[in-house]
């Protein structure tokens, strides 16, 4: 009987977690808009703070930053809309080019004495499937831009009331000083990550767009913009951005263009993502590589593409929240790196 009573709280917490996850998935449309607004507000808080330090009044600083965001998103929305319209109008032509290219590949292989099943290869690499994937990817970004009006409205109110958050949190926390320090550290870490990631992603997208334009790939700056957005997704974001761009290079330039596009994506992402970004980022995120990958899968499953974009910030928030409580600190340690665990072990040994 006593064993059953001790097990009830764990079962209860597990059931509550399942209910919460189900509720989040059910209301994902609303929640993703709110989370994207938080994402944009955190990024926008840096330029707002900079303007305020230069003597610009708070309300005017928020207004200036919002106008800049509106101009930027409107430009991106127009670019996506134009690209989607052109791509959709030419999709039949692209399909014909792909089919002709496949027939040319078959003839080349046959001339070399290599027997390949046409049906098997087309079934494995279905041109129609790839074209539909590209169209759905573009339409997905178009839908995201379509929700920007509501997202920016939420951002405006968040930024306008940002100065009151500290007071409200101190009023509701039992131990305001200690808790506020943890919250401030968490926000600083997330703000730093998103700020650096935005700059490096922008440079990645700009360089890729310019290089694709130089080699003659259709919609070069659209692919650069997709590379910019996908760079927020850890591990596989650059691959997701590269595949459709390489396929478009194959259609518009040929096999050589496809090869050069792959080389461009590889070099730019290695140089910026693996060399420059870690140096600028400084201290790591405190998340293990496995946790980064699993968080991408988990948040993508719950919130779709938006969850993939925000997988790192959301996991950081969860990790810091878990570490703040003694009963759940062990979960936060499991989410962290080996170096963080070694620090805790050394602290235990010293005491």
VEXLUM-712992 format. One record per atom (N, C-alpha, C): residue in three letters; x, y, z negated. Coordinates in steps of 0.02 Angstrom, whole numbers, padded with zeros to 5 digits, always signed. Each point is the difference from the previous one (the first is absolute). Layout:
// VEXLUM-712992
AlaXYZ
...
END
This chain:
// VEXLUM-712992
Unk+00042-00060+00000
Unk-00042+00060+00000
Unk+00044+00063+00000
Unk+00051-00002-00040
Unk+00045+00057-00003
Unk+00037+00010+00066
Unk+00019-00057+00033
Unk+00033+00003+00064
Unk-00045+00034+00053
Unk-00065-00019-00001
Unk-00047+00030+00047
Unk-00007+00075-00011
Unk-00001+00021-00064
Unk-00006+00071-00015
Unk+00061+00039+00024
Unk+00058-00030-00004
Unk+00060+00035+00024
Unk+00001+00004+00076
Unk-00033-00047+00034
Unk+00000+00000+00073
Unk-00052+00048+00029
Unk-00051+00017-00038
Unk-00054+00043+00025
Unk+00026+00067+00026
Unk+00042+00037-00038
Unk+00023+00064+00026
Unk+00036-00006+00067
Unk+00042-00051+00009
Unk+00036-00007+00063
Unk-00049-00013+00058
Unk-00049-00043-00013
Unk-00050-00014+00052
Unk-00040+00063+00016
Unk-00015+00038-00053
Unk-00038+00061+00009
Unk+00040+00050+00042
Unk+00064+00009-00014
Unk+00041+00047+00038
Unk+00006-00022+00073
Unk+00007-00065+00011
Unk+00005-00026+00068
Unk-00065+00013+00038
Unk-00057-00014-00033
Unk-00064+00012+00032
Unk-00011+00074+00016
Unk+00021+00043-00048
Unk-00007+00072+00011
Unk+00043+00022+00059
Unk+00061-00029+00006
Unk+00044+00017+00056
Unk-00032-00020+00067
Unk-00030-00060+00002
Unk-00033-00023+00061
Unk-00057+00046+00019
Unk-00040+00020-00050
Unk-00057+00045+00012
Unk+00025+00067+00027
Unk+00054+00027-00030
Unk+00027+00064+00021
Unk+00025-00003+00072
Unk+00038-00053+00016
Unk+00025-00008+00068
Unk-00057-00006+00050
Unk-00052-00038-00018
Unk-00058-00007+00045
Unk-00034+00067+00010
Unk-00007+00038-00054
Unk-00031+00066+00005
Unk+00040+00048+00044
Unk+00067-00002-00007
Unk+00043+00042+00041
Unk-00006-00019+00073
Unk-00002-00064+00015
Unk-00007-00022+00069
Unk-00068+00019+00029
Unk-00052-00003-00041
Unk-00067+00018+00023
Unk-00004+00075+00016
Unk+00033+00040-00042
Unk-00003+00073+00009
Unk+00064+00026+00033
Unk+00033-00042+00039
Unk+00066+00018+00028
Unk-00003+00062+00045
Unk-00056+00011+00035
Unk-00005+00058+00044
Unk+00008+00065-00038
Unk-00034+00005-00058
Unk+00004+00060-00041
Unk+00067+00004-00036
Unk+00022-00056-00027
Unk+00062-00001-00039
Unk+00060+00016+00044
Unk+00001-00025+00061
Unk+00057+00015+00044
Unk+00004+00074+00016
Unk-00057+00033+00009
Unk+00001+00072+00012
Unk+00028+00037-00061
Unk-00021-00022-00060
Unk+00025+00032-00061
Unk+00075-00011-00007
Unk+00023-00062+00012
Unk+00072-00015-00007
Unk+00042+00037+00052
Unk-00026+00007+00061
Unk+00036+00039+00050
Unk+00003+00073-00020
Unk-00053+00025-00032
Unk+00000+00069-00024
Unk+00053+00009-00055
Unk+00006-00050-00045
Unk+00052+00003-00051
Unk+00069-00001+00032
Unk+00008-00043+00050
Unk+00062-00006+00037
Unk+00020+00068+00031
Unk-00047+00031+00034
Unk+00014+00065+00032
Unk+00012+00054-00053
Unk-00039-00002-00055
Unk+00008+00050-00052
Unk+00069-00004-00034
Unk+00024-00060-00011
Unk+00067-00008-00030
Unk+00053+00028+00046
Unk-00005-00014+00065
Unk+00049+00027+00047
Unk-00006+00076+00004
Unk-00062+00025+00000
Unk-00011+00073+00006
Unk+00020+00037-00063
Unk+00003-00034-00057
Unk+00017+00034-00062
Unk+00070+00029+00000
Unk+00046-00031+00038
Unk+00069+00026+00004
Unk+00002+00069+00034
Unk-00027+00008+00061
Unk+00001+00067+00029
Unk-00041+00051-00039
Unk-00055-00022-00031
Unk-00039+00046-00042
Unk+00042+00024-00058
Unk+00035-00046-00034
Unk+00044+00019-00055
Unk+00056+00045+00022
Unk+00027-00012+00060
Unk+00054+00042+00026
Unk-00025+00071+00011
Unk-00059+00008+00030
Unk-00028+00067+00013
Unk-00014+00036-00066
Unk-00026-00037-00049
Unk-00014+00031-00065
Unk+00064+00024-00034
Unk+00054-00039+00006
Unk+00064+00022-00029
Unk+00028+00062+00034
Unk-00019+00010+00064
Unk+00020+00059+00037
Unk-00044+00061-00014
Unk-00049-00008-00046
Unk-00042+00056-00019
Unk-00067+00004+00035
Unk-00016-00050+00042
Unk-00065+00000+00034
Unk-00054-00023-00050
Unk-00056+00036-00006
Unk-00054-00021-00046
Unk-00023-00071+00016
Unk-00023-00036-00053
Unk-00018-00070+00007
Unk-00052-00012+00054
Unk-00055+00038-00001
Unk-00053-00009+00049
Unk+00023+00012+00071
Unk+00041+00051+00010
Unk+00026+00015+00067
Unk+00048-00054+00023
Unk+00041-00026-00046
Unk+00047-00054+00017
Unk-00037-00062+00024
Unk-00054-00018-00036
Unk-00040-00057+00019
Unk-00032+00012+00069
Unk-00025+00060+00011
Unk-00031+00016+00065
Unk+00050-00005+00057
Unk+00061+00026-00010
Unk+00050-00003+00053
Unk+00017-00072+00018
Unk+00011-00041-00052
Unk+00018-00070+00012
Unk-00057-00037+00034
Unk-00062+00013-00021
Unk-00058-00033+00032
Unk-00007+00020+00073
Unk+00012+00063+00016
Unk-00003+00022+00070
Unk+00052-00037+00042
Unk+00061-00007-00028
Unk+00053-00036+00035
Unk-00020-00073+00011
Unk-00030-00031-00051
Unk-00022-00070+00007
Unk-00055-00006+00053
Unk-00047+00048+00000
Unk-00055-00002+00048
Unk+00028+00007+00071
Unk+00047+00047+00010
Unk+00030+00009+00066
Unk+00036-00064+00022
Unk+00037-00030-00047
Unk+00038-00061+00017
Unk-00047-00058+00016
Unk-00050-00011-00042
Unk-00046-00056+00012
Unk-00043+00011+00062
Unk-00018+00063+00014
Unk-00038+00014+00061
Unk+00041-00014+00062
Unk+00064+00018-00003
Unk+00044-00014+00056
Unk+00008-00075+00010
Unk+00011-00036-00055
Unk+00006-00073+00004
Unk-00065-00032+00024
Unk-00057+00026-00025
Unk-00064-00027+00021
Unk-00012+00011+00075
Unk+00019+00059+00024
Unk-00007+00013+00072
Unk+00045-00045+00042
Unk+00062-00011-00025
Unk+00046-00044+00035
Unk-00027-00071+00003
Unk-00026-00024-00057
Unk-00027-00068-00002
Unk-00061-00006+00045
Unk-00045+00050-00004
Unk-00060-00002+00041
Unk+00016-00002+00074
Unk+00046+00043+00022
Unk+00020+00001+00070
Unk+00033-00065+00021
Unk+00043-00027-00043
Unk+00035-00062+00016
Unk-00048-00059+00004
Unk-00048-00002-00047
Unk-00049-00054+00001
Unk-00042+00003+00064
Unk-00021+00061+00019
Unk-00040+00008+00061
Unk+00038-00022+00062
Unk+00063+00021+00004
Unk+00041-00018+00059
Unk+00015-00075+00000
Unk+00015-00027-00058
Unk+00016-00071-00004
Unk-00061-00042+00019
Unk-00059+00018-00027
Unk-00061-00036+00015
Unk-00018+00004+00074
Unk+00010+00059+00030
Unk-00016+00009+00071
Unk+00045-00042+00044
Unk+00062-00012-00022
Unk+00049-00036+00041
Unk+00009-00072-00021
Unk-00041-00025-00046
Unk+00012-00067-00027
Unk-00006-00054+00053
Unk-00046+00008+00048
Unk-00006-00049+00054
Unk+00063-00001+00043
Unk+00027+00060+00013
Unk+00062+00004+00039
Unk+00057-00033-00037
Unk+00003+00012-00065
Unk+00053-00030-00040
Unk-00006-00077+00001
Unk-00062-00024-00005
Unk-00010-00073+00002
Unk+00024-00030+00066
Unk-00014+00036+00055
Unk+00024-00025+00066
Unk+00076-00001+00003
Unk+00031+00053-00026
Unk+00074+00003+00000
Unk+00029-00058-00041
Unk-00032-00013-00058
Unk+00025-00055-00043
Unk-00009-00066+00035
Unk-00058-00011+00033
Unk-00012-00063+00035
Unk+00050-00010+00057
Unk+00013+00054+00038
Unk+00049-00004+00055
Unk+00069-00016-00028
Unk+00017+00031-00057
Unk+00066-00011-00031
Unk+00007-00073-00022
Unk-00054-00028-00027
Unk+00002-00070-00022
Unk+00009-00047+00060
Unk-00035+00016+00055
Unk+00009-00041+00060
Unk+00071+00004+00026
Unk+00029+00061-00004
Unk+00070+00008+00021
Unk+00047-00041-00044
Unk-00014-00001-00064
Unk+00041-00040-00046
Unk-00005-00074+00016
Unk-00061-00023+00014
Unk-00010-00071+00017
Unk+00039-00019+00064
Unk-00003+00044+00050
Unk+00035-00014+00063
Unk+00075-00002-00012
Unk+00026+00046-00041
Unk+00071+00001-00015
Unk+00022-00064-00035
Unk-00041-00022-00049
Unk+00017-00061-00037
Unk-00003-00061+00046
Unk-00050-00001+00045
Unk-00005-00056+00046
Unk+00059-00002+00049
Unk+00023+00060+00021
Unk+00057+00002+00046
Unk+00064-00023-00034
Unk+00002+00006-00065
Unk+00058-00023-00039
Unk-00006-00073-00020
Unk-00056-00033+00021
Unk-00010-00070-00016
Unk-00026-00012-00070
Unk-00028+00052-00031
Unk-00027-00006-00068
Unk-00076-00007+00006
Unk-00025-00057-00023
Unk-00073-00012+00002
Unk-00033+00025-00064
Unk-00045+00046+00008
Unk-00035+00029-00057
Unk-00075-00004+00014
Unk-00038-00020-00051
Unk-00072-00003+00007
Unk-00029+00072-00001
Unk-00029+00020+00055
Unk-00028+00068+00004
Unk-00055+00010-00051
Unk-00045-00049-00004
Unk-00056+00006-00047
Unk+00025+00003-00072
Unk+00051-00041-00015
Unk+00026-00001-00068
Unk+00033+00066-00019
Unk+00039+00029+00047
Unk+00035+00063-00015
Unk-00050+00058-00005
Unk-00048+00001+00046
Unk-00050+00054-00003
Unk-00042-00005-00063
Unk-00014-00063-00021
Unk-00038-00010-00062
Unk+00040+00022-00061
Unk+00066-00013+00003
Unk+00043+00020-00056
Unk+00010+00075-00002
Unk+00015+00030+00058
Unk+00010+00072+00005
Unk-00055+00028+00045
Unk-00059+00008-00028
Unk-00059+00021+00038
Unk+00003+00076+00013
Unk+00008+00022+00062
Unk+00004+00071+00014
Unk-00062+00038-00024
Unk-00059-00030+00010
Unk-00061+00034-00022
Unk-00002+00011-00075
Unk+00025-00050-00038
Unk+00002+00007-00073
Unk+00046+00056-00021
Unk+00059+00004+00033
Unk+00047+00053-00017
Unk-00028+00068+00018
Unk-00033+00006+00057
Unk-00030+00064+00020
Unk-00056+00020-00048
Unk-00040-00048-00021
Unk-00054+00014-00047
Unk+00029+00022-00068
Unk+00056-00033-00020
Unk+00032+00020-00063
Unk+00024+00072+00004
Unk+00029+00020+00056
Unk+00023+00069+00008
Unk-00059+00048-00002
Unk-00055-00018+00033
Unk-00059+00044-00001
Unk-00030+00006-00070
Unk-00003-00056-00036
Unk-00028+00002-00068
Unk+00046+00039-00047
Unk+00066-00004+00011
Unk+00047+00039-00040
Unk-00011+00074+00010
Unk-00007+00021+00062
Unk-00013+00070+00014
Unk-00067+00023-00027
Unk-00051-00042+00008
Unk-00066+00018-00027
Unk+00000+00005-00076
Unk+00041-00043-00032
Unk+00006+00003-00073
Unk+00029+00066-00023
Unk+00051+00024+00034
Unk+00028+00065-00018
Unk-00049+00056+00016
Unk-00039-00008+00053
Unk-00051+00050+00015
Unk-00053+00004-00054
Unk-00020-00058-00028
Unk-00049-00001-00054
Unk+00028+00033-00063
Unk+00064-00013-00013
Unk+00032+00032-00058
Unk-00001+00075+00006
Unk+00016+00026+00059
Unk-00001+00072+00011
Unk-00072+00026-00004
Unk-00049-00042+00019
Unk-00070+00022-00004
Unk-00023+00012-00071
Unk+00032-00034-00049
Unk-00018+00010-00070
Unk+00040+00054-00034
Unk+00044+00034+00037
Unk+00044+00049-00031
Unk-00037+00059-00029
Unk-00059+00018+00028
Unk-00037+00057-00027
Unk-00019-00013-00073
Unk-00028-00059-00014
Unk-00019-00016-00069
Unk+00062-00007-00044
Unk+00053-00031+00027
Unk+00061-00010-00038
Unk+00031+00068-00019
Unk+00002+00047+00047
Unk+00030+00065-00014
Unk-00043+00040-00048
Unk-00066-00010+00001
Unk-00043+00034-00049
Unk+00017-00024-00071
Unk+00009-00066-00007
Unk+00019-00027-00066
Unk+00069+00026-00020
Unk+00046+00003+00048
Unk+00068+00025-00014
Unk-00003+00072-00025
Unk-00042+00042+00031
Unk-00005+00070-00020
Unk-00021+00006-00073
Unk-00050-00038-00020
Unk-00023+00003-00070
Unk+00052-00029-00047
Unk+00036-00053+00021
Unk+00053-00028-00042
Unk+00055+00051-00013
Unk+00022+00033+00053
Unk+00054+00049-00008
Unk-00024+00061-00039
Unk-00062+00019+00010
Unk-00026+00059-00036
Unk-00004-00013-00075
Unk-00013-00062-00020
Unk-00007-00016-00072
Unk+00061-00036-00029
Unk+00055-00001+00038
Unk+00059-00037-00023
Unk+00028+00025-00066
Unk-00005+00065-00012
Unk+00027+00028-00062
Unk-00038-00023-00062
Unk-00062-00023+00009
Unk-00041-00020-00058
Unk+00008-00073-00019
Unk+00034-00039+00042
Unk+00005-00072-00014
Unk+00039-00014-00063
Unk+00054+00037-00011
Unk+00041-00011-00059
Unk-00039+00013-00064
Unk-00039+00053-00001
Unk-00041+00017-00059
Unk-00052-00054-00013
Unk-00032-00023+00052
Unk-00052-00051-00008
Unk+00029-00066-00025
Unk+00058-00019+00026
Unk+00031-00062-00022
Unk+00022+00004-00073
Unk+00028+00057-00021
Unk+00019+00008-00069
Unk-00060-00004-00047
Unk-00057+00022+00025
Unk-00061+00000-00041
Unk-00028-00070-00011
Unk+00011-00046+00048
Unk-00030-00066-00006
Unk+00048-00053-00024
Unk+00066+00013+00001
Unk+00049-00050-00021
Unk+00009-00001-00076
Unk+00009-00060-00027
Unk+00010-00007-00073
Unk+00069+00026-00021
Unk+00051-00014+00040
Unk+00067+00025-00014
Unk+00023+00040+00061
Unk-00022+00063+00003
Unk+00010+00039+00061
Unk+00072+00010+00021
Unk+00045+00011-00048
Unk+00069+00016+00019
Unk+00034-00060+00034
Unk-00003-00058-00034
Unk+00031-00060+00029
Unk-00033-00022+00065
Unk-00066+00001+00001
Unk-00037-00021+00060
Unk+00012+00048+00057
Unk+00000+00065-00014
Unk+00011+00050+00052
Unk+00068-00007+00032
Unk+00050-00018-00041
Unk+00068-00010+00028
Unk-00001-00057+00051
Unk-00034-00055-00018
Unk-00004-00056+00047
Unk-00037+00019+00063
Unk-00055+00037-00007
Unk-00039+00021+00059
Unk+00041+00048+00043
Unk+00035+00046-00033
Unk+00041+00048+00038
Unk+00056-00035+00038
Unk+00033-00048-00034
Unk+00053-00038+00034
Unk-00027-00040+00059
Unk-00059-00030-00009
Unk-00031-00039+00054
Unk-00016+00045+00059
Unk-00031+00057-00013
Unk-00019+00046+00054
Unk+00062+00027+00036
Unk+00053+00014-00040
Unk+00062+00025+00030
Unk+00030-00052+00046
Unk+00000-00063-00022
Unk+00028-00054+00041
Unk-00040-00010+00064
Unk-00066+00000-00005
Unk-00043-00009+00059
Unk+00006+00060+00047
Unk+00001+00061-00029
Unk+00007+00061+00039
Unk+00066+00000+00039
Unk+00053-00021-00035
Unk+00066-00003+00032
Unk+00001-00050+00057
Unk-00029-00058-00012
Unk-00002-00052+00051
Unk-00040+00023+00061
Unk-00060+00027-00011
Unk-00042+00020+00056
Unk+00031+00059+00038
Unk+00032+00047-00036
Unk+00031+00057+00032
Unk+00057-00022+00046
Unk+00045-00042-00026
Unk+00056-00025+00041
Unk-00025-00043+00057
Unk-00049-00043-00014
Unk-00027-00045+00051
Unk-00032+00040+00057
Unk-00034+00055-00017
Unk-00032+00041+00051
Unk+00052+00032+00045
Unk+00054+00026-00029
Unk+00052+00032+00040
Unk+00034-00051+00046
Unk+00021-00057-00028
Unk+00035-00051+00040
Unk-00047-00030+00053
Unk-00064-00008-00017
Unk-00048-00026+00049
Unk-00010+00049+00058
Unk-00003+00065-00017
Unk-00008+00051+00052
Unk+00060+00000+00047
Unk+00060-00004-00028
Unk+00060-00002+00041
Unk+00001-00063+00043
Unk-00020-00056-00029
Unk-00003-00063+00038
Unk-00047+00007+00059
Unk-00061+00025-00012
Unk-00049+00007+00054
Unk+00023+00049+00053
Unk+00031+00056-00021
Unk+00023+00051+00048
Unk+00055-00027+00045
Unk+00050-00034-00030
Unk+00056-00027+00039
Unk-00025-00054+00049
Unk-00043-00045-00025
Unk-00026-00053+00044
Unk-00041+00030+00057
Unk-00043+00049-00016
Unk-00040+00031+00053
Unk+00043+00033+00053
Unk+00052+00036-00020
Unk+00045+00033+00048
Unk+00037-00050+00043
Unk+00025-00054-00031
Unk+00038-00050+00038
Unk-00045-00038+00049
Unk-00061-00016-00021
Unk-00047-00034+00045
Unk-00019+00045+00058
Unk-00005+00065-00013
Unk-00015+00049+00053
Unk+00058+00001+00051
Unk+00061-00004-00025
Unk+00058+00002+00044
Unk+00004-00060+00047
Unk-00022-00059-00025
Unk+00004-00060+00043
Unk-00063-00010+00041
Unk-00050+00043-00009
Unk-00058-00001+00044
Unk-00059-00042-00022
Unk-00005-00017-00065
Unk-00056-00040-00025
Unk-00063+00044-00003
Unk-00057-00028+00020
Unk-00063+00037-00004
Unk-00019+00014-00073
Unk-00031+00057-00013
Unk-00022+00022-00067
Unk+00057-00002-00051
Unk+00059+00029+00016
Unk+00058-00007-00045
Unk-00012+00029-00069
Unk-00030+00060-00003
Unk-00008+00032-00065
Unk-00056-00032-00041
Unk-00047-00033+00034
Unk-00050-00038-00037
Unk+00033-00059-00035
Unk+00046-00034+00035
Unk+00036-00055-00032
Unk+00046+00025-00055
Unk+00027+00060+00009
Unk+00039+00030-00054
Unk-00042+00015-00060
Unk-00061+00024+00011
Unk-00045+00014-00056
Unk-00020-00064-00035
Unk-00012-00053+00038
Unk-00016-00065-00030
Unk+00059-00025-00041
Unk+00061+00010+00026
Unk+00060-00019-00038
Unk+00005+00039-00065
Unk-00018+00065+00002
Unk-00001+00042-00060
Unk-00048-00028-00052
Unk-00061-00015+00021
Unk-00051-00025-00047
Unk+00017-00070-00025
Unk+00023-00043+00045
Unk+00014-00069-00020
Unk+00062-00006-00044
Unk+00042+00052+00000
Unk+00061-00002-00042
Unk-00017+00001-00074
Unk-00062+00021-00017
Unk-00022-00002-00070
Unk-00012-00072-00023
Unk-00012-00045+00047
Unk-00013-00070-00017
Unk+00067-00036-00006
Unk+00018-00025-00058
Unk+00066-00031-00010
Unk+00007-00065+00038
Unk+00062-00015+00019
Unk+00020-00064+00029
Unk-00026-00012+00072
Unk-00065+00001+00010
Unk-00027-00019+00066
Unk-00027+00059+00039
Unk-00001+00060-00030
Unk-00030+00058+00035
Unk+00036+00016+00065
Unk+00067-00001-00001
Unk+00038+00016+00060
Unk-00011-00053+00055
Unk-00011-00063-00020
Unk-00014-00053+00049
Unk-00068+00011+00033
Unk-00050+00017-00042
Unk-00067+00013+00026
Unk+00002+00057+00050
Unk+00040+00052-00014
Unk+00005+00057+00045
Unk+00038-00017+00063
Unk+00050-00044-00005
Unk+00044-00014+00057
Unk-00034-00044+00052
Unk-00040-00050-00021
Unk-00028-00049+00047
Unk-00043+00033+00055
Unk-00051+00041-00017
Unk-00039+00030+00054
Unk+00040+00049+00042
Unk+00047+00035-00031
Unk+00042+00047+00039
Unk+00043-00037+00050
Unk+00028-00057-00020
Unk+00040-00041+00045
Unk-00043-00027+00058
Unk-00061-00018-00017
Unk-00045-00027+00051
Unk-00018+00055+00051
Unk-00012+00061-00025
Unk-00015+00055+00045
Unk+00061+00017+00042
Unk+00060-00005-00029
Unk+00062+00012+00038
Unk+00007-00052+00056
Unk-00020-00062-00014
Unk+00002-00053+00051
Unk-00047+00018+00058
Unk-00058+00028-00017
Unk-00050+00017+00052
Unk+00023+00060+00041
Unk+00024+00052-00035
Unk+00014+00063+00034
Unk+00071+00005+00029
Unk+00048-00035-00028
Unk+00069+00005+00022
Unk+00027-00066+00027
Unk-00019-00055-00032
Unk+00025-00065+00021
Unk+00037-00036-00056
Unk+00027-00058+00014
Unk+00035-00039-00052
Unk+00058+00039-00031
Unk+00036+00039+00041
Unk+00055+00040-00028
Unk-00025+00051-00050
Unk-00056+00033+00016
Unk-00028+00049-00046
Unk-00024-00033-00064
Unk-00027-00060+00006
Unk-00021-00037-00059
Unk+00059-00016-00046
Unk+00056-00020+00031
Unk+00060-00015-00038
Unk+00027+00062-00035
Unk+00003+00055+00037
Unk+00025+00062-00029
Unk-00045+00025-00056
Unk-00065-00009+00008
Unk-00047+00021-00053
Unk+00013-00039-00064
Unk+00010-00066+00006
Unk+00016-00040-00058
Unk+00065+00021-00033
Unk+00051+00016+00041
Unk+00064+00024-00026
Unk-00009+00066-00037
Unk-00040+00045+00029
Unk-00012+00065-00032
Unk-00033-00009-00068
Unk-00052-00040-00004
Unk-00033-00011-00064
Unk+00047-00032-00050
Unk+00040-00048+00022
Unk+00046-00034-00045
Unk+00052+00048-00028
Unk+00033+00038+00044
Unk+00054+00045-00022
Unk-00027+00055-00045
Unk-00055+00032+00021
Unk-00028+00056-00039
Unk-00021-00024-00070
Unk-00035-00057-00004
Unk-00023-00024-00065
Unk+00057-00024-00044
Unk+00052-00030+00030
Unk+00057-00022-00040
Unk+00038+00061-00027
Unk+00013+00049+00043
Unk+00039+00059-00021
Unk-00038+00041-00052
Unk-00063+00015+00015
Unk-00038+00043-00046
Unk-00026-00040-00060
Unk-00028-00060+00013
Unk-00031-00037-00054
Unk+00048-00036-00046
Unk+00056-00023+00028
Unk+00047-00040-00040
Unk+00062+00037-00022
Unk+00016+00056+00033
Unk+00061+00038-00017
Unk-00016+00068-00031
Unk-00037+00041+00038
Unk-00013+00069-00023
Unk-00050+00002-00057
Unk-00057-00035+00008
Unk-00053+00004-00051
Unk+00022-00023-00069
Unk+00036-00057-00007
Unk+00021-00020-00067
Unk+00046+00052-00034
Unk+00043+00033+00040
Unk+00045+00050-00029
Unk-00039+00061-00024
Unk-00050+00021+00038
Unk-00041+00057-00020
Unk-00045-00018-00058
Unk-00028-00061+00002
Unk-00047-00022-00051
Unk+00033-00006-00068
Unk+00066-00015+00000
Unk+00035-00006-00064
Unk-00020-00064-00035
Unk-00024+00007-00062
Unk-00019-00058-00040
Unk-00056-00038+00034
Unk+00005-00066-00003
Unk-00051-00041+00032
Unk-00068+00007-00031
Unk-00049-00033+00031
Unk-00068+00005-00024
Unk-00012-00043-00061
Unk+00045-00045-00016
Unk-00010-00044-00057
Unk-00047-00057+00014
Unk-00010-00017+00065
Unk-00043-00056+00020
Unk+00043-00051+00037
Unk-00011-00064-00015
Unk+00037-00051+00035
Unk-00024-00005+00072
Unk+00042-00027+00044
Unk-00017-00007+00071
Unk-00061-00044+00009
Unk-00004-00054-00039
Unk-00058-00044+00005
Unk-00064+00036-00019
Unk+00003+00041-00053
Unk-00059+00037-00022
Unk-00021+00050+00053
Unk+00048+00032+00033
Unk-00017+00047+00054
Unk-00040-00035+00055
Unk+00023-00060+00019
Unk-00035-00037+00053
Unk-00069-00023-00024
Unk-00004-00027-00061
Unk-00064-00024-00026
Unk-00049+00058-00011
Unk+00026+00058-00022
Unk-00045+00058-00009
Unk-00028+00023+00067
Unk+00040-00005+00053
Unk-00024+00017+00067
Unk-00058-00045+00020
Unk+00007-00065-00013
Unk-00053-00048+00016
Unk-00061+00012-00043
Unk+00011+00010-00066
Unk-00055+00006-00048
Unk-00042+00063+00014
Unk+00033+00058+00004
Unk-00038+00062+00010
Unk-00029+00004+00071
Unk+00034-00031+00048
Unk-00029-00003+00067
Unk-00062-00042+00002
Unk-00001-00055-00039
Unk-00059-00043-00004
Unk-00058+00037-00032
Unk+00013+00040-00051
Unk-00053+00034-00037
Unk-00025+00062+00038
Unk+00047+00041+00025
Unk-00018+00065+00027
Unk+00016+00009+00074
Unk+00021-00053+00033
Unk+00014+00005+00071
Unk+00064+00039+00014
Unk+00000+00036+00057
Unk+00059+00037+00022
Unk+00021+00053-00051
Unk-00049+00034-00031
Unk+00017+00050-00050
Unk+00037-00031-00059
Unk-00021-00059-00020
Unk+00034-00035-00055
Unk+00071-00017+00018
Unk+00013-00016+00064
Unk+00069-00014+00022
Unk+00042+00063-00003
Unk-00029+00057+00020
Unk+00036+00063-00004
Unk+00019+00017-00072
Unk-00046-00013-00046
Unk+00009+00022-00069
Unk+00022-00057-00046
Unk+00024-00056+00028
Unk+00017-00058-00041
Unk+00054+00015-00051
Unk+00052+00037+00020
Unk+00055+00016-00046
Unk-00023+00047-00056
Unk-00031+00058+00016
Unk-00024+00044-00055
Unk-00049-00035-00048
Unk-00046-00039+00027
Unk-00049-00034-00043
Unk+00034-00052-00045
Unk+00049-00036+00027
Unk+00035-00049-00040
Unk+00044+00033-00053
Unk+00029+00058+00017
Unk+00040+00037-00049
Unk-00044+00023-00058
Unk-00059+00024+00016
Unk-00047+00022-00053
Unk-00018-00060-00045
Unk-00015-00057+00031
Unk-00018-00060-00038
Unk+00059-00022-00044
Unk+00061+00001+00027
Unk+00059-00021-00038
Unk+00011+00045-00060
Unk-00003+00065+00010
Unk+00011+00047-00055
Unk-00054-00006-00053
Unk-00063-00010+00022
Unk-00055-00009-00048
Unk+00009-00063-00041
Unk+00023-00054+00032
Unk+00010-00063-00035
Unk+00059+00005-00049
Unk+00052+00036+00019
Unk+00058+00007-00044
Unk-00014+00044-00061
Unk-00052+00041+00004
Unk-00015+00045-00056
Unk-00033-00035-00058
Unk-00026-00062+00011
Unk-00032-00038-00053
Unk+00042-00061-00017
Unk+00011-00012-00065
Unk+00041-00056-00021
Unk-00029-00067+00023
Unk-00067-00005-00001
Unk-00031-00064+00017
Unk+00007-00018+00074
Unk+00010+00050+00043
Unk+00007-00013+00072
Unk+00068+00019+00027
Unk+00046+00017-00044
Unk+00066+00023+00022
Unk+00036-00055+00040
Unk-00012-00063-00019
Unk+00034-00055+00034
Unk-00018-00004+00074
Unk-00063+00021+00017
Unk-00020+00000+00071
Unk+00038+00053+00037
Unk+00008+00059-00032
Unk+00039+00053+00031
Unk+00072-00020+00013
Unk+00029-00039-00047
Unk+00069-00025+00009
Unk+00003-00047+00060
Unk-00049-00044+00008
Unk-00002-00046+00056
Unk-00005+00037+00067
Unk-00035+00057-00001
Unk-00007+00039+00062
Unk+00064+00038+00017
Unk+00043+00010-00049
Unk+00061+00040+00009
Unk+00057-00040+00030
Unk+00058+00031+00000
Unk+00060-00030+00029
Unk+00040-00037-00053
Unk+00049-00037+00022
Unk+00044-00037-00045
Unk+00041+00048-00043
Unk+00021+00056+00029
Unk+00039+00049-00039
Unk-00040+00028-00059
Unk-00064+00014+00012
Unk-00043+00024-00055
Unk-00007-00052-00055
Unk-00006-00063+00020
Unk-00006-00054-00049
Unk+00065-00007-00040
Unk+00057+00008+00033
Unk+00065-00004-00034
Unk+00007+00056-00052
Unk-00025+00059+00017
Unk+00003+00056-00048
Unk-00040-00017-00063
Unk-00059-00029+00009
Unk-00042-00019-00057
Unk+00035-00054-00041
Unk+00031-00048+00033
Unk+00036-00053-00036
Unk+00058+00028-00040
Unk+00036+00048+00028
Unk+00056+00031-00036
Unk-00024+00038-00061
Unk-00057+00033+00008
Unk-00029+00037-00057
Unk-00019-00048-00056
Unk-00028-00058+00019
Unk-00017-00050-00051
Unk+00062-00027-00035
Unk+00053-00013+00038
Unk+00061-00026-00029
Unk+00033+00050-00048
Unk-00004+00064+00019
Unk+00031+00052-00042
Unk-00037+00010-00065
Unk-00066-00013+00001
Unk-00039+00007-00061
Unk+00002-00064-00042
END
